[in-house]
Amino acid sequence: MLGEVRMHIAVELGYPSDIGAQCAAVRREVIERLRRWAGMDVSELTVSVERLHSVHSVHSRHGDRERVR
């Protein structure tokens, strides 16, 4: 591995949902991508929920698109 990184990621999630499972999925995906793309180990990755959106309001605002920042 080339190095080690510490990260903090903020996400916006639909609600109601399993917030813990969604944060864990984000954490796994980011760690895997950093290993694969940059050859880096993640020593610490904090995922915080910045905002929750009602599932109904997300679909009414964005149709079937998901927002990615």
PDB file of N, CA, C, O and CB in Angstrom:
ATOM      1  N   MET A   1       0.831  -1.183   0.000  1.00  0.00           N
ATOM      2  CA  MET A   1       0.000   0.000   0.000  1.00  0.00           C
ATOM      3  C   MET A   1       0.880   1.254   0.000  1.00  0.00           C
ATOM      4  O   MET A   1       1.979   1.252   0.554  1.00  0.00           O
ATOM      5  CB  MET A   1      -0.948  -0.006   1.214  1.00  0.00           C
ATOM      6  N   LEU A   2       0.389   2.306  -0.620  1.00  0.00           N
ATOM      7  CA  LEU A   2       1.150   3.541  -0.749  1.00  0.00           C
ATOM      8  C   LEU A   2       1.057   4.455   0.460  1.00  0.00           C
ATOM      9  O   LEU A   2       1.999   5.197   0.739  1.00  0.00           O
ATOM     10  CB  LEU A   2       0.694   4.278  -1.949  1.00  0.00           C
ATOM     11  N   GLY A   3      -0.043   4.420   1.176  1.00  0.00           N
ATOM     12  CA  GLY A   3      -0.200   5.341   2.286  1.00  0.00           C
ATOM     13  C   GLY A   3      -1.423   5.037   3.094  1.00  0.00           C
ATOM     14  O   GLY A   3      -2.075   4.006   2.925  1.00  0.00           O
ATOM     15  N   GLU A   4      -1.724   5.966   3.985  1.00  0.00           N
ATOM     16  CA  GLU A   4      -2.858   5.804   4.876  1.00  0.00           C
ATOM     17  C   GLU A   4      -3.619   7.119   4.911  1.00  0.00           C
ATOM     18  O   GLU A   4      -3.021   8.192   4.828  1.00  0.00           O
ATOM     19  CB  GLU A   4      -2.406   5.373   6.303  1.00  0.00           C
ATOM     20  N   VAL A   5      -4.927   7.037   5.032  1.00  0.00           N
ATOM     21  CA  VAL A   5      -5.762   8.232   5.003  1.00  0.00           C
ATOM     22  C   VAL A   5      -6.788   8.187   6.132  1.00  0.00           C
ATOM     23  O   VAL A   5      -7.248   7.118   6.534  1.00  0.00           O
ATOM     24  CB  VAL A   5      -6.466   8.369   3.639  1.00  0.00           C
ATOM     25  N   ARG A   6      -7.134   9.365   6.630  1.00  0.00           N
ATOM     26  CA  ARG A   6      -8.239   9.551   7.566  1.00  0.00           C
ATOM     27  C   ARG A   6      -9.240  10.457   6.865  1.00  0.00           C
ATOM     28  O   ARG A   6      -8.859  11.483   6.302  1.00  0.00           O
ATOM     29  CB  ARG A   6      -7.755  10.164   8.950  1.00  0.00           C
ATOM     30  N   MET A   7     -10.516  10.088   6.894  1.00  0.00           N
ATOM     31  CA  MET A   7     -11.526  10.848   6.160  1.00  0.00           C
ATOM     32  C   MET A   7     -12.773  11.066   6.999  1.00  0.00           C
ATOM     33  O   MET A   7     -13.065  10.325   7.937  1.00  0.00           O
ATOM     34  CB  MET A   7     -11.891  10.135   4.864  1.00  0.00           C
ATOM     35  N   HIS A   8     -13.497  12.115   6.623  1.00  0.00           N
ATOM     36  CA  HIS A   8     -14.830  12.368   7.157  1.00  0.00           C
ATOM     37  C   HIS A   8     -15.726  12.643   5.965  1.00  0.00           C
ATOM     38  O   HIS A   8     -15.421  13.505   5.140  1.00  0.00           O
ATOM     39  CB  HIS A   8     -14.842  13.568   8.187  1.00  0.00           C
ATOM     40  N   ILE A   9     -16.824  11.918   5.870  1.00  0.00           N
ATOM     41  CA  ILE A   9     -17.764  12.075   4.762  1.00  0.00           C
ATOM     42  C   ILE A   9     -19.131  12.411   5.343  1.00  0.00           C
ATOM     43  O   ILE A   9     -19.572  11.786   6.307  1.00  0.00           O
ATOM     44  CB  ILE A   9     -17.830  10.781   3.878  1.00  0.00           C
ATOM     45  N   ALA A  10     -19.798  13.396   4.756  1.00  0.00           N
ATOM     46  CA  ALA A  10     -21.163  13.747   5.144  1.00  0.00           C
ATOM     47  C   ALA A  10     -22.102  13.312   4.027  1.00  0.00           C
ATOM     48  O   ALA A  10     -21.818  13.534   2.849  1.00  0.00           O
ATOM     49  CB  ALA A  10     -21.301  15.282   5.432  1.00  0.00           C
ATOM     50  N   VAL A  11     -23.221  12.693   4.397  1.00  0.00           N
ATOM     51  CA  VAL A  11     -24.170  12.195   3.406  1.00  0.00           C
ATOM     52  C   VAL A  11     -25.566  12.740   3.694  1.00  0.00           C
ATOM     53  O   VAL A  11     -25.884  13.144   4.812  1.00  0.00           O
ATOM     54  CB  VAL A  11     -24.186  10.653   3.395  1.00  0.00           C
ATOM     55  N   GLU A  12     -26.376  12.737   2.660  1.00  0.00           N
ATOM     56  CA  GLU A  12     -27.798  13.033   2.778  1.00  0.00           C
ATOM     57  C   GLU A  12     -28.524  11.744   2.447  1.00  0.00           C
ATOM     58  O   GLU A  12     -28.242  11.118   1.425  1.00  0.00           O
ATOM     59  CB  GLU A  12     -28.244  14.224   1.831  1.00  0.00           C
ATOM     60  N   LEU A  13     -29.456  11.339   3.299  1.00  0.00           N
ATOM     61  CA  LEU A  13     -30.142  10.068   3.138  1.00  0.00           C
ATOM     62  C   LEU A  13     -31.647  10.239   3.094  1.00  0.00           C
ATOM     63  O   LEU A  13     -32.199  11.181   3.662  1.00  0.00           O
ATOM     64  CB  LEU A  13     -29.766   9.129   4.254  1.00  0.00           C
ATOM     65  N   GLY A  14     -32.296   9.317   2.412  1.00  0.00           N
ATOM     66  CA  GLY A  14     -33.749   9.253   2.434  1.00  0.00           C
ATOM     67  C   GLY A  14     -34.201   8.640   3.749  1.00  0.00           C
ATOM     68  O   GLY A  14     -33.496   7.818   4.333  1.00  0.00           O
ATOM     69  N   TYR A  15     -35.391   9.047   4.218  1.00  0.00           N
ATOM     70  CA  TYR A  15     -35.923   8.526   5.459  1.00  0.00           C
ATOM     71  C   TYR A  15     -37.409   8.301   5.285  1.00  0.00           C
ATOM     72  O   TYR A  15     -38.053   9.154   4.675  1.00  0.00           O
ATOM     73  CB  TYR A  15     -35.638   9.480   6.637  1.00  0.00           C
ATOM     74  N   PRO A  16     -37.990   7.260   5.755  1.00  0.00           N
ATOM     75  CA  PRO A  16     -37.425   6.268   6.667  1.00  0.00           C
ATOM     76  C   PRO A  16     -36.557   5.257   5.921  1.00  0.00           C
ATOM     77  O   PRO A  16     -36.853   4.872   4.790  1.00  0.00           O
ATOM     78  CB  PRO A  16     -38.543   5.544   7.421  1.00  0.00           C
ATOM     79  N   SER A  17     -35.492   4.844   6.574  1.00  0.00           N
ATOM     80  CA  SER A  17     -34.582   3.836   6.029  1.00  0.00           C
ATOM     81  C   SER A  17     -33.697   3.338   7.159  1.00  0.00           C
ATOM     82  O   SER A  17     -33.756   3.840   8.281  1.00  0.00           O
ATOM     83  CB  SER A  17     -33.722   4.413   4.852  1.00  0.00           C
ATOM     84  N   ASP A  18     -32.875   2.344   6.846  1.00  0.00           N
ATOM     85  CA  ASP A  18     -31.913   1.828   7.822  1.00  0.00           C
ATOM     86  C   ASP A  18     -30.651   2.685   7.716  1.00  0.00           C
ATOM     87  O   ASP A  18     -29.761   2.385   6.921  1.00  0.00           O
ATOM     88  CB  ASP A  18     -31.593   0.294   7.573  1.00  0.00           C
ATOM     89  N   ILE A  19     -30.576   3.722   8.495  1.00  0.00           N
ATOM     90  CA  ILE A  19     -29.488   4.704   8.417  1.00  0.00           C
ATOM     91  C   ILE A  19     -28.142   4.056   8.714  1.00  0.00           C
ATOM     92  O   ILE A  19     -27.156   4.333   8.030  1.00  0.00           O
ATOM     93  CB  ILE A  19     -29.740   5.862   9.393  1.00  0.00           C
ATOM     94  N   GLY A  20     -28.092   3.203   9.720  1.00  0.00           N
ATOM     95  CA  GLY A  20     -26.843   2.523  10.066  1.00  0.00           C
ATOM     96  C   GLY A  20     -26.325   1.675   8.921  1.00  0.00           C
ATOM     97  O   GLY A  20     -25.127   1.680   8.636  1.00  0.00           O
ATOM     98  N   ALA A  21     -27.208   0.950   8.264  1.00  0.00           N
ATOM     99  CA  ALA A  21     -26.805   0.101   7.140  1.00  0.00           C
ATOM    100  C   ALA A  21     -26.321   0.947   5.965  1.00  0.00           C
ATOM    101  O   ALA A  21     -25.356   0.581   5.294  1.00  0.00           O
ATOM    102  CB  ALA A  21     -27.973  -0.798   6.699  1.00  0.00           C
ATOM    103  N   GLN A  22     -26.986   2.076   5.712  1.00  0.00           N
ATOM    104  CA  GLN A  22     -26.557   2.944   4.610  1.00  0.00           C
ATOM    105  C   GLN A  22     -25.184   3.543   4.886  1.00  0.00           C
ATOM    106  O   GLN A  22     -24.351   3.617   3.984  1.00  0.00           O
ATOM    107  CB  GLN A  22     -27.580   4.064   4.379  1.00  0.00           C
ATOM    108  N   CYS A  23     -24.939   3.972   6.121  1.00  0.00           N
ATOM    109  CA  CYS A  23     -23.629   4.533   6.478  1.00  0.00           C
ATOM    110  C   CYS A  23     -22.545   3.461   6.375  1.00  0.00           C
ATOM    111  O   CYS A  23     -21.442   3.741   5.905  1.00  0.00           O
ATOM    112  CB  CYS A  23     -23.659   5.128   7.909  1.00  0.00           C
ATOM    113  N   ALA A  24     -22.846   2.245   6.805  1.00  0.00           N
ATOM    114  CA  ALA A  24     -21.884   1.145   6.698  1.00  0.00           C
ATOM    115  C   ALA A  24     -21.566   0.838   5.241  1.00  0.00           C
ATOM    116  O   ALA A  24     -20.417   0.552   4.905  1.00  0.00           O
ATOM    117  CB  ALA A  24     -22.423  -0.110   7.393  1.00  0.00           C
ATOM    118  N   ALA A  25     -22.577   0.895   4.371  1.00  0.00           N
ATOM    119  CA  ALA A  25     -22.353   0.645   2.943  1.00  0.00           C
ATOM    120  C   ALA A  25     -21.467   1.730   2.332  1.00  0.00           C
ATOM    121  O   ALA A  25     -20.586   1.426   1.528  1.00  0.00           O
ATOM    122  CB  ALA A  25     -23.698   0.575   2.192  1.00  0.00           C
ATOM    123  N   VAL A  26     -21.690   2.988   2.705  1.00  0.00           N
ATOM    124  CA  VAL A  26     -20.844   4.087   2.225  1.00  0.00           C
ATOM    125  C   VAL A  26     -19.411   3.860   2.686  1.00  0.00           C
ATOM    126  O   VAL A  26     -18.473   4.000   1.901  1.00  0.00           O
ATOM    127  CB  VAL A  26     -21.371   5.461   2.733  1.00  0.00           C
ATOM    128  N   ARG A  27     -19.243   3.515   3.947  1.00  0.00           N
ATOM    129  CA  ARG A  27     -17.909   3.284   4.510  1.00  0.00           C
ATOM    130  C   ARG A  27     -17.180   2.169   3.751  1.00  0.00           C
ATOM    131  O   ARG A  27     -16.020   2.332   3.371  1.00  0.00           O
ATOM    132  CB  ARG A  27     -18.013   2.927   6.007  1.00  0.00           C
ATOM    133  N   ARG A  28     -17.860   1.038   3.532  1.00  0.00           N
ATOM    134  CA  ARG A  28     -17.238  -0.087   2.797  1.00  0.00           C
ATOM    135  C   ARG A  28     -16.845   0.323   1.379  1.00  0.00           C
ATOM    136  O   ARG A  28     -15.747   0.005   0.923  1.00  0.00           O
ATOM    137  CB  ARG A  28     -18.203  -1.294   2.739  1.00  0.00           C
ATOM    138  N   GLU A  29     -17.729   1.022   0.688  1.00  0.00           N
ATOM    139  CA  GLU A  29     -17.473   1.420  -0.702  1.00  0.00           C
ATOM    140  C   GLU A  29     -16.284   2.377  -0.796  1.00  0.00           C
ATOM    141  O   GLU A  29     -15.424   2.212  -1.661  1.00  0.00           O
ATOM    142  CB  GLU A  29     -18.723   2.078  -1.309  1.00  0.00           C
ATOM    143  N   VAL A  30     -16.231   3.364   0.077  1.00  0.00           N
ATOM    144  CA  VAL A  30     -15.128   4.334   0.047  1.00  0.00           C
ATOM    145  C   VAL A  30     -13.799   3.652   0.351  1.00  0.00           C
ATOM    146  O   VAL A  30     -12.800   3.899  -0.325  1.00  0.00           O
ATOM    147  CB  VAL A  30     -15.381   5.473   1.056  1.00  0.00           C
ATOM    148  N   ILE A  31     -13.787   2.794   1.368  1.00  0.00           N
ATOM    149  CA  ILE A  31     -12.560   2.084   1.729  1.00  0.00           C
ATOM    150  C   ILE A  31     -12.073   1.225   0.568  1.00  0.00           C
ATOM    151  O   ILE A  31     -10.883   1.226   0.254  1.00  0.00           O
ATOM    152  CB  ILE A  31     -12.788   1.214   2.973  1.00  0.00           C
ATOM    153  N   GLU A  32     -12.978   0.495  -0.068  1.00  0.00           N
ATOM    154  CA  GLU A  32     -12.594  -0.368  -1.200  1.00  0.00           C
ATOM    155  C   GLU A  32     -12.075   0.453  -2.373  1.00  0.00           C
ATOM    156  O   GLU A  32     -11.072   0.089  -2.987  1.00  0.00           O
ATOM    157  CB  GLU A  32     -13.788  -1.224  -1.654  1.00  0.00           C
ATOM    158  N   ARG A  33     -12.741   1.549  -2.687  1.00  0.00           N
ATOM    159  CA  ARG A  33     -12.295   2.375  -3.822  1.00  0.00           C
ATOM    160  C   ARG A  33     -10.926   2.997  -3.567  1.00  0.00           C
ATOM    161  O   ARG A  33     -10.094   3.045  -4.472  1.00  0.00           O
ATOM    162  CB  ARG A  33     -13.317   3.479  -4.108  1.00  0.00           C
ATOM    163  N   LEU A  34     -10.685   3.470  -2.360  1.00  0.00           N
ATOM    164  CA  LEU A  34      -9.370   4.047  -2.055  1.00  0.00           C
ATOM    165  C   LEU A  34      -8.270   3.000  -2.152  1.00  0.00           C
ATOM    166  O   LEU A  34      -7.176   3.288  -2.637  1.00  0.00           O
ATOM    167  CB  LEU A  34      -9.372   4.673  -0.657  1.00  0.00           C
ATOM    168  N   ARG A  35      -8.552   1.799  -1.696  1.00  0.00           N
ATOM    169  CA  ARG A  35      -7.561   0.716  -1.823  1.00  0.00           C
ATOM    170  C   ARG A  35      -7.268   0.417  -3.289  1.00  0.00           C
ATOM    171  O   ARG A  35      -6.114   0.306  -3.702  1.00  0.00           O
ATOM    172  CB  ARG A  35      -8.061  -0.563  -1.115  1.00  0.00           C
ATOM    173  N   ARG A  36      -8.348   0.288  -4.065  1.00  0.00           N
ATOM    174  CA  ARG A  36      -8.211  -0.087  -5.470  1.00  0.00           C
ATOM    175  C   ARG A  36      -7.599   1.028  -6.315  1.00  0.00           C
ATOM    176  O   ARG A  36      -6.681   0.773  -7.095  1.00  0.00           O
ATOM    177  CB  ARG A  36      -9.561  -0.470  -6.034  1.00  0.00           C
ATOM    178  N   TRP A  37      -8.085   2.243  -6.175  1.00  0.00           N
ATOM    179  CA  TRP A  37      -7.671   3.342  -7.049  1.00  0.00           C
ATOM    180  C   TRP A  37      -6.369   4.003  -6.622  1.00  0.00           C
ATOM    181  O   TRP A  37      -5.558   4.391  -7.463  1.00  0.00           O
ATOM    182  CB  TRP A  37      -8.751   4.375  -7.102  1.00  0.00           C
ATOM    183  N   ALA A  38      -6.169   4.131  -5.310  1.00  0.00           N
ATOM    184  CA  ALA A  38      -5.016   4.903  -4.849  1.00  0.00           C
ATOM    185  C   ALA A  38      -4.006   4.065  -4.073  1.00  0.00           C
ATOM    186  O   ALA A  38      -2.944   4.568  -3.704  1.00  0.00           O
ATOM    187  CB  ALA A  38      -5.482   6.046  -3.989  1.00  0.00           C
ATOM    188  N   GLY A  39      -4.318   2.797  -3.820  1.00  0.00           N
ATOM    189  CA  GLY A  39      -3.408   1.952  -3.068  1.00  0.00           C
ATOM    190  C   GLY A  39      -3.231   2.432  -1.638  1.00  0.00           C
ATOM    191  O   GLY A  39      -2.146   2.306  -1.070  1.00  0.00           O
ATOM    192  N   MET A  40      -4.300   2.988  -1.047  1.00  0.00           N
ATOM    193  CA  MET A  40      -4.211   3.545   0.304  1.00  0.00           C
ATOM    194  C   MET A  40      -5.102   2.772   1.260  1.00  0.00           C
ATOM    195  O   MET A  40      -6.196   2.340   0.899  1.00  0.00           O
ATOM    196  CB  MET A  40      -4.599   5.029   0.305  1.00  0.00           C
ATOM    197  N   ASP A  41      -4.618   2.604   2.485  1.00  0.00           N
ATOM    198  CA  ASP A  41      -5.434   2.049   3.563  1.00  0.00           C
ATOM    199  C   ASP A  41      -6.143   3.186   4.265  1.00  0.00           C
ATOM    200  O   ASP A  41      -5.596   4.282   4.390  1.00  0.00           O
ATOM    201  CB  ASP A  41      -4.573   1.231   4.565  1.00  0.00           C
ATOM    202  N   VAL A  42      -7.348   2.936   4.721  1.00  0.00           N
ATOM    203  CA  VAL A  42      -8.109   3.931   5.468  1.00  0.00           C
ATOM    204  C   VAL A  42      -8.012   3.564   6.942  1.00  0.00           C
ATOM    205  O   VAL A  42      -8.533   2.532   7.367  1.00  0.00           O
ATOM    206  CB  VAL A  42      -9.608   3.999   4.990  1.00  0.00           C
ATOM    207  N   SER A  43      -7.341   4.412   7.723  1.00  0.00           N
ATOM    208  CA  SER A  43      -7.188   4.143   9.147  1.00  0.00           C
ATOM    209  C   SER A  43      -8.412   4.601   9.929  1.00  0.00           C
ATOM    210  O   SER A  43      -8.721   4.059  10.990  1.00  0.00           O
ATOM    211  CB  SER A  43      -5.937   4.829   9.684  1.00  0.00           C
ATOM    212  N   GLU A  44      -9.105   5.602   9.398  1.00  0.00           N
ATOM    213  CA  GLU A  44     -10.290   6.117  10.069  1.00  0.00           C
ATOM    214  C   GLU A  44     -11.213   6.735   9.035  1.00  0.00           C
ATOM    215  O   GLU A  44     -10.783   7.558   8.227  1.00  0.00           O
ATOM    216  CB  GLU A  44      -9.912   7.149  11.159  1.00  0.00           C
ATOM    217  N   LEU A  45     -12.475   6.345   9.058  1.00  0.00           N
ATOM    218  CA  LEU A  45     -13.459   6.918   8.147  1.00  0.00           C
ATOM    219  C   LEU A  45     -14.736   7.171   8.936  1.00  0.00           C
ATOM    220  O   LEU A  45     -15.398   6.235   9.383  1.00  0.00           O
ATOM    221  CB  LEU A  45     -13.726   5.978   6.922  1.00  0.00           C
ATOM    222  N   THR A  46     -15.067   8.427   9.098  1.00  0.00           N
ATOM    223  CA  THR A  46     -16.278   8.817   9.796  1.00  0.00           C
ATOM    224  C   THR A  46     -17.326   9.196   8.769  1.00  0.00           C
ATOM    225  O   THR A  46     -17.081  10.040   7.907  1.00  0.00           O
ATOM    226  CB  THR A  46     -16.011   9.983  10.777  1.00  0.00           C
ATOM    227  N   VAL A  47     -18.488   8.579   8.858  1.00  0.00           N
ATOM    228  CA  VAL A  47     -19.613   8.921   7.985  1.00  0.00           C
ATOM    229  C   VAL A  47     -20.666   9.568   8.868  1.00  0.00           C
ATOM    230  O   VAL A  47     -21.174   8.947   9.802  1.00  0.00           O
ATOM    231  CB  VAL A  47     -20.189   7.650   7.225  1.00  0.00           C
ATOM    232  N   SER A  48     -20.988  10.815   8.568  1.00  0.00           N
ATOM    233  CA  SER A  48     -22.031  11.490   9.344  1.00  0.00           C
ATOM    234  C   SER A  48     -23.200  11.820   8.432  1.00  0.00           C
ATOM    235  O   SER A  48     -23.029  12.070   7.239  1.00  0.00           O
ATOM    236  CB  SER A  48     -21.485  12.779  10.017  1.00  0.00           C
ATOM    237  N   VAL A  49     -24.371  11.814   9.007  1.00  0.00           N
ATOM    238  CA  VAL A  49     -25.590  12.143   8.263  1.00  0.00           C
ATOM    239  C   VAL A  49     -25.813  13.638   8.400  1.00  0.00           C
ATOM    240  O   VAL A  49     -26.081  14.147   9.488  1.00  0.00           O
ATOM    241  CB  VAL A  49     -26.836  11.327   8.785  1.00  0.00           C
ATOM    242  N   GLU A  50     -25.698  14.328   7.279  1.00  0.00           N
ATOM    243  CA  GLU A  50     -25.851  15.781   7.263  1.00  0.00           C
ATOM    244  C   GLU A  50     -27.319  16.186   7.227  1.00  0.00           C
ATOM    245  O   GLU A  50     -27.720  17.179   7.833  1.00  0.00           O
ATOM    246  CB  GLU A  50     -25.117  16.377   6.067  1.00  0.00           C
ATOM    247  N   ARG A  51     -28.115  15.393   6.502  1.00  0.00           N
ATOM    248  CA  ARG A  51     -29.514  15.762   6.317  1.00  0.00           C
ATOM    249  C   ARG A  51     -30.319  14.514   5.992  1.00  0.00           C
ATOM    250  O   ARG A  51     -29.835  13.623   5.294  1.00  0.00           O
ATOM    251  CB  ARG A  51     -29.669  16.825   5.197  1.00  0.00           C
ATOM    252  N   LEU A  52     -31.543  14.447   6.497  1.00  0.00           N
ATOM    253  CA  LEU A  52     -32.488  13.387   6.151  1.00  0.00           C
ATOM    254  C   LEU A  52     -33.597  13.989   5.304  1.00  0.00           C
ATOM    255  O   LEU A  52     -34.064  15.099   5.562  1.00  0.00           O
ATOM    256  CB  LEU A  52     -33.070  12.702   7.429  1.00  0.00           C
ATOM    257  N   HIS A  53     -34.006  13.245   4.297  1.00  0.00           N
ATOM    258  CA  HIS A  53     -35.088  13.685   3.420  1.00  0.00           C
ATOM    259  C   HIS A  53     -36.196  12.656   3.462  1.00  0.00           C
ATOM    260  O   HIS A  53     -35.931  11.455   3.416  1.00  0.00           O
ATOM    261  CB  HIS A  53     -34.588  13.897   1.966  1.00  0.00           C
ATOM    262  N   SER A  54     -37.415  13.104   3.547  1.00  0.00           N
ATOM    263  CA  SER A  54     -38.545  12.192   3.439  1.00  0.00           C
ATOM    264  C   SER A  54     -38.472  11.529   2.077  1.00  0.00           C
ATOM    265  O   SER A  54     -38.214  12.195   1.074  1.00  0.00           O
ATOM    266  CB  SER A  54     -39.908  12.934   3.638  1.00  0.00           C
ATOM    267  N   VAL A  55     -38.697  10.232   2.033  1.00  0.00           N
ATOM    268  CA  VAL A  55     -38.663   9.505   0.760  1.00  0.00           C
ATOM    269  C   VAL A  55     -39.621  10.149  -0.223  1.00  0.00           C
ATOM    270  O   VAL A  55     -39.310  10.248  -1.410  1.00  0.00           O
ATOM    271  CB  VAL A  55     -39.021   8.014   0.960  1.00  0.00           C
ATOM    272  N   HIS A  56     -40.769  10.586   0.242  1.00  0.00           N
ATOM    273  CA  HIS A  56     -41.748  11.221  -0.649  1.00  0.00           C
ATOM    274  C   HIS A  56     -41.249  12.549  -1.185  1.00  0.00           C
ATOM    275  O   HIS A  56     -41.464  12.848  -2.359  1.00  0.00           O
ATOM    276  CB  HIS A  56     -43.066  11.428   0.076  1.00  0.00           C
ATOM    277  N   SER A  57     -40.583  13.368  -0.356  1.00  0.00           N
ATOM    278  CA  SER A  57     -40.101  14.664  -0.837  1.00  0.00           C
ATOM    279  C   SER A  57     -38.939  14.492  -1.799  1.00  0.00           C
ATOM    280  O   SER A  57     -38.802  15.283  -2.732  1.00  0.00           O
ATOM    281  CB  SER A  57     -39.680  15.549   0.337  1.00  0.00           C
ATOM    282  N   VAL A  58     -38.082  13.464  -1.600  1.00  0.00           N
ATOM    283  CA  VAL A  58     -36.967  13.211  -2.516  1.00  0.00           C
ATOM    284  C   VAL A  58     -37.501  12.866  -3.888  1.00  0.00           C
ATOM    285  O   VAL A  58     -37.020  13.396  -4.889  1.00  0.00           O
ATOM    286  CB  VAL A  58     -36.062  12.075  -1.992  1.00  0.00           C
ATOM    287  N   HIS A  59     -38.502  11.975  -3.956  1.00  0.00           N
ATOM    288  CA  HIS A  59     -39.042  11.577  -5.256  1.00  0.00           C
ATOM    289  C   HIS A  59     -39.806  12.711  -5.922  1.00  0.00           C
ATOM    290  O   HIS A  59     -39.776  12.834  -7.147  1.00  0.00           O
ATOM    291  CB  HIS A  59     -39.950  10.369  -5.101  1.00  0.00           C
ATOM    292  N   SER A  60     -40.480  13.531  -5.153  1.00  0.00           N
ATOM    293  CA  SER A  60     -41.227  14.615  -5.770  1.00  0.00           C
ATOM    294  C   SER A  60     -40.302  15.701  -6.302  1.00  0.00           C
ATOM    295  O   SER A  60     -40.631  16.356  -7.291  1.00  0.00           O
ATOM    296  CB  SER A  60     -42.205  15.208  -4.776  1.00  0.00           C
ATOM    297  N   ARG A  61     -39.126  15.909  -5.651  1.00  0.00           N
ATOM    298  CA  ARG A  61     -38.195  16.937  -6.098  1.00  0.00           C
ATOM    299  C   ARG A  61     -37.327  16.475  -7.255  1.00  0.00           C
ATOM    300  O   ARG A  61     -37.032  17.250  -8.164  1.00  0.00           O
ATOM    301  CB  ARG A  61     -37.322  17.371  -4.956  1.00  0.00           C
ATOM    302  N   HIS A  62     -36.911  15.199  -7.222  1.00  0.00           N
ATOM    303  CA  HIS A  62     -35.905  14.735  -8.172  1.00  0.00           C
ATOM    304  C   HIS A  62     -36.383  13.614  -9.078  1.00  0.00           C
ATOM    305  O   HIS A  62     -35.579  13.044  -9.815  1.00  0.00           O
ATOM    306  CB  HIS A  62     -34.699  14.282  -7.435  1.00  0.00           C
ATOM    307  N   GLY A  63     -37.652  13.283  -9.046  1.00  0.00           N
ATOM    308  CA  GLY A  63     -38.115  12.149  -9.835  1.00  0.00           C
ATOM    309  C   GLY A  63     -37.445  10.883  -9.319  1.00  0.00           C
ATOM    310  O   GLY A  63     -37.422  10.644  -8.111  1.00  0.00           O
ATOM    311  N   ASP A  64     -36.899  10.071 -10.217  1.00  0.00           N
ATOM    312  CA  ASP A  64     -36.232   8.839  -9.808  1.00  0.00           C
ATOM    313  C   ASP A  64     -34.726   9.004  -9.685  1.00  0.00           C
ATOM    314  O   ASP A  64     -34.030   8.018  -9.445  1.00  0.00           O
ATOM    315  CB  ASP A  64     -36.541   7.738 -10.787  1.00  0.00           C
ATOM    316  N   ARG A  65     -34.199  10.209  -9.841  1.00  0.00           N
ATOM    317  CA  ARG A  65     -32.758  10.432  -9.744  1.00  0.00           C
ATOM    318  C   ARG A  65     -32.331  10.469  -8.302  1.00  0.00           C
ATOM    319  O   ARG A  65     -33.079  10.914  -7.431  1.00  0.00           O
ATOM    320  CB  ARG A  65     -32.356  11.726 -10.445  1.00  0.00           C
ATOM    321  N   GLU A  66     -31.122   9.999  -8.048  1.00  0.00           N
ATOM    322  CA  GLU A  66     -30.509  10.127  -6.726  1.00  0.00           C
ATOM    323  C   GLU A  66     -29.531  11.284  -6.774  1.00  0.00           C
ATOM    324  O   GLU A  66     -28.900  11.532  -7.802  1.00  0.00           O
ATOM    325  CB  GLU A  66     -29.795   8.802  -6.290  1.00  0.00           C
ATOM    326  N   ARG A  67     -29.406  11.987  -5.669  1.00  0.00           N
ATOM    327  CA  ARG A  67     -28.475  13.110  -5.605  1.00  0.00           C
ATOM    328  C   ARG A  67     -27.130  12.624  -5.109  1.00  0.00           C
ATOM    329  O   ARG A  67     -27.042  11.963  -4.074  1.00  0.00           O
ATOM    330  CB  ARG A  67     -29.017  14.230  -4.693  1.00  0.00           C
ATOM    331  N   VAL A  68     -26.077  12.953  -5.852  1.00  0.00           N
ATOM    332  CA  VAL A  68     -24.730  12.594  -5.470  1.00  0.00           C
ATOM    333  C   VAL A  68     -23.904  13.863  -5.457  1.00  0.00           C
ATOM    334  O   VAL A  68     -23.904  14.620  -6.428  1.00  0.00           O
ATOM    335  CB  VAL A  68     -24.126  11.531  -6.430  1.00  0.00           C
ATOM    336  N   ARG A  69     -23.182  14.107  -4.333  1.00  0.00           N
ATOM    337  CA  ARG A  69     -22.351  15.301  -4.232  1.00  0.00           C
ATOM    338  C   ARG A  69     -20.917  14.900  -4.116  1.00  0.00           C
ATOM    339  O   ARG A  69     -20.041  15.759  -4.018  1.00  0.00           O
ATOM    340  CB  ARG A  69     -22.758  16.168  -3.044  1.00  0.00           C
TER     341      ARG A  69
END
